[in-house]
């Protein structure tokens, strides 16, 4: 293929890409070796050797079970927030109730329902998928799904909380005030930042963008094959 032909093909591909809906592209580079190099209490560090663009590349990353977060919204459009201590950043930050998906075989929705009850003593009758995101795709495979929970009521059981959760502070905050705090950088927890902005946008569109609570989750690491 001549240089001019190659340039023409590249231009055609760029035009096709520009006209397509904006979306991440799944891409699984061939892995020749994969091993856990640090076996942690909560998550591990994995080292992969893979081929990409003609090179053999070695990368280490946090191998994470994934997590869920819950934006619980009451009839007054207030969001249930919790404040708790986060040691890596030395901050008691405002967050959405959230938790790891570290129970084998547990459906993410069931995990979200469990976390809402355990961290906020709440149950909900209406669940939707609000959004998903990678927390740090350059160094971790952690992905978080945010659920919107409505139709709230008190859980029958009040859970005992220990360690960092022992002094959780709870506050109901209007959704618009959450967004204001995000835009002013007064709160920086990523699930809260993304959840608040997504909820405000979804609300402005009559909640038409919400997904099913049991929607497939192909980005979840449990669906990946680490075998060589």
TIPA-650950 format. One record per residue (C-alpha): residue in three letters; x, y, z. Coordinates in steps of 0.1 Angstrom, whole numbers, padded with zeros to 4 digits. Example, Ala and Ser with C-alpha at 12.3 -4.5 7.8 and 13.67 -1.06 7.14 Angstrom:
2
R/aa/x/y/z
R/ALA/0123/-0045/0078;
R/SER/0137/-0011/0071;
end
This chain:
228
R/aa/x/y/z
R/UNK/0000/0000/0000;
R/UNK/0014/0034/-0010;
R/UNK/0017/0062/0015;
R/UNK/-0011/0081/-0002;
R/UNK/-0034/0050/0001;
R/UNK/-0025/0045/0037;
R/UNK/-0033/0081/0045;
R/UNK/-0066/0077/0027;
R/UNK/-0075/0046/0048;
R/UNK/-0065/0064/0080;
R/UNK/-0086/0094/0070;
R/UNK/-0116/0071/0063;
R/UNK/-0112/0054/0097;
R/UNK/-0109/0088/0115;
R/UNK/-0141/0100/0098;
R/UNK/-0160/0068/0107;
R/UNK/-0148/0072/0143;
R/UNK/-0158/0108/0145;
R/UNK/-0193/0100/0133;
R/UNK/-0199/0071/0156;
R/UNK/-0214/0075/0191;
R/UNK/-0188/0084/0217;
R/UNK/-0179/0051/0235;
R/UNK/-0149/0033/0250;
R/UNK/-0136/0004/0229;
R/UNK/-0130/-0030/0244;
R/UNK/-0095/-0042/0237;
R/UNK/-0078/-0072/0251;
R/UNK/-0041/-0074/0243;
R/UNK/-0027/-0110/0243;
R/UNK/-0013/-0118/0278;
R/UNK/0017/-0141/0278;
R/UNK/0022/-0142/0316;
R/UNK/0000/-0131/0346;
R/UNK/0007/-0135/0383;
R/UNK/-0002/-0121/0417;
R/UNK/0029/-0104/0430;
R/UNK/0013/-0091/0462;
R/UNK/-0015/-0109/0480;
R/UNK/-0032/-0082/0500;
R/UNK/-0058/-0084/0527;
R/UNK/-0084/-0066/0506;
R/UNK/-0070/-0065/0471;
R/UNK/-0039/-0077/0452;
R/UNK/-0013/-0064/0429;
R/UNK/-0011/-0083/0396;
R/UNK/0018/-0083/0370;
R/UNK/0009/-0089/0334;
R/UNK/0032/-0093/0304;
R/UNK/0014/-0086/0272;
R/UNK/0019/-0077/0236;
R/UNK/0008/-0043/0222;
R/UNK/0019/-0023/0192;
R/UNK/0047/-0048/0185;
R/UNK/0062/-0046/0220;
R/UNK/0063/-0069/0249;
R/UNK/0051/-0048/0279;
R/UNK/0051/-0055/0316;
R/UNK/0026/-0037/0338;
R/UNK/0016/-0040/0375;
R/UNK/-0018/-0029/0387;
R/UNK/-0042/-0031/0415;
R/UNK/-0064/-0062/0410;
R/UNK/-0097/-0052/0426;
R/UNK/-0130/-0070/0432;
R/UNK/-0150/-0040/0421;
R/UNK/-0175/-0020/0441;
R/UNK/-0209/-0005/0442;
R/UNK/-0222/0029/0455;
R/UNK/-0257/0040/0462;
R/UNK/-0272/0074/0457;
R/UNK/-0302/0072/0479;
R/UNK/-0327/0100/0470;
R/UNK/-0358/0108/0491;
R/UNK/-0390/0124/0480;
R/UNK/-0376/0158/0487;
R/UNK/-0347/0152/0463;
R/UNK/-0323/0149/0492;
R/UNK/-0293/0126/0490;
R/UNK/-0282/0104/0519;
R/UNK/-0245/0111/0526;
R/UNK/-0221/0096/0551;
R/UNK/-0188/0110/0564;
R/UNK/-0161/0086/0574;
R/UNK/-0123/0085/0578;
R/UNK/-0102/0074/0548;
R/UNK/-0066/0067/0559;
R/UNK/-0047/0069/0525;
R/UNK/-0057/0105/0520;
R/UNK/-0061/0114/0558;
R/UNK/-0096/0128/0553;
R/UNK/-0130/0123/0567;
R/UNK/-0148/0127/0534;
R/UNK/-0184/0129/0524;
R/UNK/-0194/0098/0504;
R/UNK/-0223/0078/0491;
R/UNK/-0229/0045/0509;
R/UNK/-0206/0020/0491;
R/UNK/-0188/-0012/0495;
R/UNK/-0167/-0039/0479;
R/UNK/-0181/-0068/0459;
R/UNK/-0160/-0093/0478;
R/UNK/-0188/-0118/0484;
R/UNK/-0183/-0147/0459;
R/UNK/-0212/-0150/0435;
R/UNK/-0231/-0120/0449;
R/UNK/-0250/-0100/0424;
R/UNK/-0240/-0063/0424;
R/UNK/-0276/-0052/0431;
R/UNK/-0277/-0075/0461;
R/UNK/-0244/-0061/0472;
R/UNK/-0258/-0025/0469;
R/UNK/-0289/-0034/0489;
R/UNK/-0267/-0049/0516;
R/UNK/-0244/-0019/0517;
R/UNK/-0273/0006/0520;
R/UNK/-0287/-0014/0549;
R/UNK/-0254/-0018/0566;
R/UNK/-0241/0017/0563;
R/UNK/-0273/0038/0563;
R/UNK/-0299/0015/0579;
R/UNK/-0321/0020/0549;
R/UNK/-0340/-0002/0523;
R/UNK/-0354/0009/0490;
R/UNK/-0382/-0003/0468;
R/UNK/-0370/0012/0435;
R/UNK/-0335/0006/0421;
R/UNK/-0319/0018/0389;
R/UNK/-0284/0018/0375;
R/UNK/-0272/0054/0375;
R/UNK/-0237/0050/0361;
R/UNK/-0204/0032/0360;
R/UNK/-0168/0043/0360;
R/UNK/-0131/0032/0363;
R/UNK/-0115/0047/0393;
R/UNK/-0079/0048/0379;
R/UNK/-0076/0029/0346;
R/UNK/-0039/0034/0343;
R/UNK/-0031/0016/0376;
R/UNK/-0062/-0004/0387;
R/UNK/-0089/-0025/0372;
R/UNK/-0114/-0012/0398;
R/UNK/-0148/-0004/0384;
R/UNK/-0177/0010/0404;
R/UNK/-0214/0009/0396;
R/UNK/-0236/0036/0411;
R/UNK/-0272/0027/0418;
R/UNK/-0300/0052/0423;
R/UNK/-0322/0040/0452;
R/UNK/-0357/0055/0458;
R/UNK/-0387/0046/0478;
R/UNK/-0367/0046/0510;
R/UNK/-0376/0034/0544;
R/UNK/-0359/0024/0576;
R/UNK/-0343/-0011/0577;
R/UNK/-0357/-0035/0602;
R/UNK/-0322/-0042/0615;
R/UNK/-0297/-0016/0628;
R/UNK/-0261/-0028/0621;
R/UNK/-0232/-0025/0645;
R/UNK/-0204/-0005/0630;
R/UNK/-0167/-0008/0639;
R/UNK/-0133/0006/0629;
R/UNK/-0136/0035/0604;
R/UNK/-0173/0031/0603;
R/UNK/-0178/0034/0640;
R/UNK/-0181/0072/0639;
R/UNK/-0199/0076/0606;
R/UNK/-0218/0109/0603;
R/UNK/-0250/0109/0583;
R/UNK/-0266/0139/0566;
R/UNK/-0294/0144/0541;
R/UNK/-0284/0170/0516;
R/UNK/-0304/0185/0487;
R/UNK/-0291/0171/0453;
R/UNK/-0285/0207/0441;
R/UNK/-0264/0214/0471;
R/UNK/-0244/0183/0465;
R/UNK/-0237/0194/0429;
R/UNK/-0227/0229/0442;
R/UNK/-0202/0213/0466;
R/UNK/-0188/0192/0438;
R/UNK/-0183/0222/0415;
R/UNK/-0167/0242/0443;
R/UNK/-0143/0212/0450;
R/UNK/-0155/0210/0486;
R/UNK/-0161/0173/0482;
R/UNK/-0139/0150/0461;
R/UNK/-0150/0115/0467;
R/UNK/-0153/0101/0431;
R/UNK/-0185/0081/0436;
R/UNK/-0202/0112/0451;
R/UNK/-0188/0135/0424;
R/UNK/-0199/0113/0395;
R/UNK/-0231/0102/0412;
R/UNK/-0243/0137/0420;
R/UNK/-0236/0151/0385;
R/UNK/-0252/0120/0369;
R/UNK/-0283/0123/0391;
R/UNK/-0288/0160/0384;
R/UNK/-0284/0154/0347;
R/UNK/-0307/0123/0347;
R/UNK/-0333/0143/0367;
R/UNK/-0332/0171/0341;
R/UNK/-0340/0145/0315;
R/UNK/-0370/0131/0334;
R/UNK/-0349/0101/0345;
R/UNK/-0350/0087/0310;
R/UNK/-0313/0078/0310;
R/UNK/-0315/0054/0340;
R/UNK/-0305/0018/0334;
R/UNK/-0320/-0014/0347;
R/UNK/-0308/-0024/0381;
R/UNK/-0298/-0059/0368;
R/UNK/-0281/-0047/0336;
R/UNK/-0251/-0067/0325;
R/UNK/-0217/-0055/0337;
R/UNK/-0191/-0065/0311;
R/UNK/-0165/-0041/0325;
R/UNK/-0165/-0058/0359;
R/UNK/-0131/-0076/0364;
R/UNK/-0148/-0108/0373;
R/UNK/-0157/-0112/0336;
R/UNK/-0120/-0110/0326;
R/UNK/-0098/-0140/0319;
R/UNK/-0064/-0137/0335;
R/UNK/-0053/-0172/0324;
R/UNK/-0024/-0175/0301;
end
